[in-house]
Amino acid sequence: MASENCNAGGVFVAFLAGGLIGAGLALLYAPVSGQEARVKINEVVEDMKKRSGSWSTDMKKKVESFMEEEKAIIKAAYDAGRDAMEKEKAKYAKTE
């Protein structure tokens, strides 16, 4: 499951980078004045800042959630191992 998330993140980043490059090239080759091009570029940059901010917040929440789930699983396994060890110790202590 973790490798699927990594692949999905990589694909998303590649898609985002391709979109940015394409948008930049479209703006550079569009027949507009320099002032208009700068305004358009500034709008695109501001839009991408907003999108990346929300995307990074979402990713941070997902990672934190994943870490909490994994911590709970590891703690449960640790506790189960500790309980099993205590039972075995008690069993051998009674036989002596």
FENJOQUI-V358893 format. One record per pair of residues at least 24 apart in sequence whose ideal C-beta (glycine too) atoms are under 8 Angstrom apart, sorted by sequence separation. I is the first residue (numbers start at 1). GAP is how many residues later the second one is. D is the distance in Angstrom with one decimal. If there is no record, write none. Layout:
I | GAP | D
I | GAP | D
This chain:
20 | 28 | 6.7
9 | 50 | 7.6
